[in-house]
Amino acid sequence: MKTILSNPSTEIIAGFHALSDPLRIRVIELLRSQELCVCELCEQLETSQSKLSFHLKTLKESGLLRSRQQGRWIYYSLNLSQFLALEEYLAEYRRFSPVLPARPCLDPS
C-alpha cells in the first residue's frame, strides 16, 4: 500500500524556488559558516548591490534567510529551521518511494 503525500505548502514551494537560481545557491554557500553583510556578499560574489538585493529578497521571503540591521548595513544568516522543513519534505519521498539504482544504459551499437 502506497501513501500519497499531501500537496506541498507555500513555504516548501517558495523554498525550492529560491534554491533554483545559481546566484542564490552561492549566497547560501557563503552563509553556511557565518553571517555576512550585504557589502561582504557583493564583494565575494562580484555583483552589484542592486542585483543581489533581488536575490536576497527572494531568499528572505522563502524563509531561508534571516536579516538584521546594524547601523547602515543589513546582515544575513541562514534560517536553519526552513532548511529542516525542506529536508523533512524530501525525507517523505525517501521513506515511501524507495529510490532504485540507475539502470546502466545499453549501447545500441
Backbone as numpy.savetxt, mean C-alpha at the origin, in Angstrom:
# Nx Ny Nz CAx CAy CAz Cx Cy Cz
-16.91 -28.29 0.71 -17.74 -27.11 0.71 -16.86 -25.87 0.71
-17.09 -24.98 -0.24 -16.29 -23.76 -0.34 -17.00 -22.62 0.38
-16.20 -21.78 1.03 -16.75 -20.61 1.68 -16.63 -19.44 0.73
-17.70 -18.69 0.58 -17.68 -17.52 -0.29 -17.28 -16.30 0.53
-16.29 -15.59 0.06 -15.83 -14.39 0.76 -16.79 -13.24 0.53
-16.92 -12.40 1.53 -17.79 -11.24 1.39 -17.15 -10.20 0.47
-17.94 -9.26 0.03 -17.41 -8.19 -0.81 -16.41 -7.37 -0.01
-15.33 -6.99 -0.64 -14.33 -6.20 0.09 -14.90 -4.82 0.46
-14.47 -4.33 1.61 -14.93 -3.02 2.06 -14.27 -1.91 1.25
-14.80 -0.73 1.40 -14.24 0.45 0.73 -12.79 0.66 1.14
-12.48 0.40 2.42 -11.11 0.59 2.91 -10.14 -0.39 2.25
-10.59 -1.62 2.05 -9.74 -2.63 1.41 -9.49 -2.24 -0.04
-10.55 -1.84 -0.73 -10.41 -1.42 -2.14 -9.48 -0.23 -2.24
-9.65 0.77 -1.37 -8.80 1.96 -1.39 -7.35 1.60 -1.10
-7.14 0.65 -0.20 -5.77 0.24 0.13 -5.06 -0.40 -1.05
-5.75 -1.31 -1.73 -5.12 -1.94 -2.89 -4.94 -0.95 -4.04
-5.89 -0.05 -4.21 -5.74 0.99 -5.25 -4.51 1.84 -4.95
-4.34 2.22 -3.70 -3.19 3.05 -3.32 -1.87 2.34 -3.59
-1.87 1.03 -3.48 -0.65 0.26 -3.71 -0.40 -0.07 -5.17
-1.26 0.43 -6.05 -1.15 0.08 -7.47 -0.24 1.01 -8.27
0.38 1.97 -7.62 1.23 2.93 -8.34 2.69 2.76 -7.89
3.62 2.70 -8.83 5.04 2.50 -8.46 5.60 3.59 -7.53
5.23 4.84 -7.73 5.75 5.90 -6.86 5.21 5.73 -5.44
3.96 5.35 -5.32 3.40 5.15 -3.98 4.06 3.95 -3.29
4.40 2.93 -4.04 5.15 1.79 -3.46 6.50 2.27 -2.96
7.15 3.13 -3.71 8.45 3.66 -3.29 8.31 4.48 -2.00
7.23 5.25 -1.89 6.98 6.01 -0.65 6.85 5.04 0.52
6.05 3.99 0.34 5.86 2.99 1.39 7.20 2.37 1.80
8.01 2.05 0.82 9.33 1.46 1.12 10.19 2.40 1.95
10.17 3.69 1.61 10.96 4.66 2.37 10.47 4.81 3.81
9.18 4.65 4.00 8.61 4.85 5.33 8.61 3.57 6.18
9.12 2.49 5.64 9.15 1.23 6.39 9.92 1.33 7.69
11.00 2.09 7.68 11.87 2.10 8.85 11.83 3.40 9.64
11.23 4.45 9.07 11.22 5.71 9.80 10.19 6.69 9.25
9.82 7.62 10.10 8.94 8.71 9.71 9.78 9.71 8.91
9.19 10.26 7.85 9.90 11.25 7.03 9.00 12.43 6.74
9.61 13.60 6.58 8.84 14.78 6.20 8.76 14.85 4.67
7.86 15.68 4.21 7.65 15.82 2.77 8.95 16.18 2.06
9.71 17.08 2.64 10.95 17.51 1.97 11.92 16.35 1.81
12.01 15.47 2.82 12.90 14.31 2.73 12.40 13.31 1.68
11.09 13.12 1.62 10.53 12.23 0.62 10.79 12.76 -0.79
10.57 14.05 -0.99 10.83 14.66 -2.31 12.28 14.47 -2.73
13.17 14.70 -1.79 14.60 14.57 -2.09 14.97 13.13 -2.45
14.52 12.18 -1.65 14.90 10.79 -1.88 14.23 10.21 -3.13
13.02 10.70 -3.45 12.31 10.21 -4.63 12.62 11.02 -5.88
13.36 12.11 -5.70 13.72 13.00 -6.80 12.48 13.43 -7.59
11.49 13.94 -6.86 10.25 14.40 -7.48 9.81 15.71 -6.83
8.94 16.40 -7.51 8.46 17.69 -6.99 7.44 17.47 -5.89
7.30 18.48 -5.03 6.34 18.39 -3.94 4.91 18.33 -4.47
4.64 19.05 -5.55 3.28 19.03 -6.10 2.90 17.64 -6.61
3.83 16.97 -7.27 3.55 15.60 -7.75 3.39 14.64 -6.58
4.26 14.78 -5.60 4.23 13.87 -4.46 2.98 14.09 -3.62
2.51 15.31 -3.53 1.32 15.62 -2.71 0.11 14.80 -3.13
-0.08 14.65 -4.44 -1.20 13.84 -4.94 -1.10 12.40 -4.44
0.10 11.84 -4.51 0.30 10.45 -4.10 0.18 10.29 -2.59
0.70 11.26 -1.84 0.58 11.19 -0.39 -0.88 11.29 0.03
-1.65 12.12 -0.66 -3.08 12.25 -0.37 -3.79 10.92 -0.60
-3.49 10.25 -1.70 -4.09 8.96 -2.00 -3.74 7.93 -0.93
-2.48 7.88 -0.52 -2.05 6.94 0.51 -2.70 7.25 1.85
-2.82 8.53 2.17 -3.43 8.92 3.44 -4.93 8.61 3.43
-5.63 8.92 2.33 -7.06 8.65 2.26 -7.36 7.15 2.30
-6.41 6.33 1.86 -6.60 4.88 1.91 -6.35 4.34 3.31
-5.81 5.17 4.18 -5.53 4.74 5.54 -4.16 4.13 5.72
-3.36 4.07 4.65 -2.04 3.45 4.74 -1.00 4.34 5.40
-1.23 5.65 5.39 -0.30 6.60 6.00 -0.98 7.41 7.08
-0.18 7.84 8.02 -0.57 8.82 9.03 0.28 10.04 8.81
-0.22 11.18 9.23 0.57 12.41 9.10 0.45 13.22 10.37
1.47 14.02 10.61 1.44 14.97 11.71 2.21 16.21 11.27
1.74 17.33 11.71 2.39 18.58 11.34 3.27 19.04 12.48
4.48 19.47 12.11 5.42 20.03 13.08 6.02 21.26 12.42
5.62 22.40 12.88 6.08 23.64 12.25 5.55 23.73 10.83
6.43 23.99 9.90 6.04 24.10 8.49 5.89 22.76 7.80
6.42 21.71 8.38 6.51 20.44 7.67 5.48 19.42 8.16
5.09 18.56 7.23 4.22 17.44 7.56 5.07 16.18 7.50
4.98 15.41 8.56 5.72 14.16 8.67 4.78 12.99 8.44
5.25 12.00 7.68 4.43 10.84 7.33 5.04 9.58 7.92
4.14 8.66 8.30 4.56 7.34 8.79 3.50 6.33 8.36
3.86 5.06 8.44 2.93 4.00 8.04 1.88 3.78 9.12
0.67 3.50 8.68 -0.42 3.10 9.58 -0.51 1.58 9.48
0.21 0.91 10.34 0.35 -0.55 10.25 -0.97 -1.29 10.42
-1.93 -0.70 11.10 -3.22 -1.38 11.26 -3.94 -1.54 9.93
-3.76 -0.60 9.02 -4.39 -0.73 7.70 -3.67 -1.80 6.87
-2.36 -1.90 7.00 -1.63 -2.97 6.32 -2.08 -4.33 6.85
-2.33 -4.40 8.15 -2.82 -5.64 8.75 -4.19 -6.01 8.18
-5.05 -5.02 7.98 -6.38 -5.29 7.40 -6.24 -5.87 5.99
-5.31 -5.33 5.20 -5.09 -5.86 3.85 -4.53 -7.28 3.92
-3.63 -7.50 4.84 -3.04 -8.82 5.01 -4.10 -9.84 5.43
-4.98 -9.46 6.34 -6.05 -10.36 6.78 -7.01 -10.67 5.63
-7.29 -9.68 4.81 -8.16 -9.91 3.65 -7.54 -10.95 2.72
-6.26 -10.80 2.43 -5.58 -11.76 1.56 -5.47 -13.13 2.21
-5.33 -13.17 3.53 -5.22 -14.45 4.22 -6.48 -15.29 4.04
-7.62 -14.66 3.87 -8.85 -15.40 3.63 -8.75 -16.23 2.35
-8.09 -15.71 1.34 -7.92 -16.46 0.10 -6.98 -17.63 0.31
-5.96 -17.42 1.09 -5.00 -18.50 1.35 -5.68 -19.61 2.15
-6.55 -19.25 3.06 -7.22 -20.23 3.91 -8.23 -21.07 3.14
-9.01 -20.45 2.25 -10.10 -21.15 1.60 -9.83 -21.53 0.15
-8.78 -21.01 -0.43 -8.46 -21.31 -1.82 -7.00 -21.73 -1.90
-6.72 -22.99 -1.75 -5.32 -23.42 -1.78 -4.68 -23.04 -3.12
-3.52 -22.48 -3.01 -2.79 -22.08 -4.21 -2.08 -23.30 -4.76
-2.36 -23.59 -5.99 -1.72 -24.73 -6.64 -0.41 -24.29 -7.27
0.57 -25.16 -7.26 1.83 -24.79 -7.91 1.61 -24.58 -9.42
2.37 -23.69 -9.97 2.26 -23.41 -11.41 2.65 -24.65 -12.20
1.91 -24.87 -13.24 2.23 -26.00 -14.11 3.32 -25.57 -15.07
4.26 -26.46 -15.33 5.31 -26.11 -16.28 4.71 -25.96 -17.68
5.20 -24.96 -18.39 4.75 -24.76 -19.76 5.41 -25.81 -20.65
4.59 -26.36 -21.49 5.13 -27.35 -22.43 5.54 -26.62 -23.71
6.73 -26.89 -24.14 7.25 -26.26 -25.36 6.58 -26.93 -26.56
5.80 -26.16 -27.36 5.08 -26.76 -28.49 5.99 -27.22 -29.61
7.25 -26.90 -29.59 8.11 -27.29 -30.72 8.68 -28.67 -30.58
